[in-house]
Amino acid sequence: MAKNMEIALLFDFYGDMLTDKQRDVVELYYNDDLSLAEIAENEGITRQGVRDSIKRAESQLLEMEERLGLARRFREMREGLDSIRDAAREIQELNSRFGYSREIQERAERIEKLSQKMAEDS
């Protein structure tokens, strides 16, 4: 995963644990895609101050993920749900190709729908 995407995901999980200032700066940098100079101007601090704040926040986010692993578990769960959906589609395909069973079709559709709903809710 690209570093920017990784930090943005960690921010979603652990952003509330940062200081208000760090949260604002990370939000502007990663989510609003502002430059360090633009953030410095908006926040009334130096460009170096913005950079330092972002680096400290990144370190904290990475440390929290190392300790808690919530983002890793989230990614694993999403990958598992994708695999379940793929398997349900394969079952439907095989069912239609090798002697159709309405019961198998209905159950495979139910599995696919439930896994889709779980993925959307997460």
Sequence and secondary structure as in RCSB ss.txt:
>XXXX:A:sequence
MAKNMEIALLFDFYGDMLTDKQRDVVELYYNDDLSLAEIAENEGITRQGVRDSIKRAESQLLEMEERLGLARRFR
EMREGLDSIRDAAREIQELNSRFGYSREIQERAERIEKLSQKMAEDS
>XXXX:A:secstr
  HHHHHHHHHHHHGGGS HHHHHHHIIIIIS   HHHHHHHHTS HHHHHHHHHHHHHHHHHHHHHH HHHHHH
HHHHHHHHHHHHHHHHHHHHHHSS  HHHHHHHHHHHHHHHHHHHH 
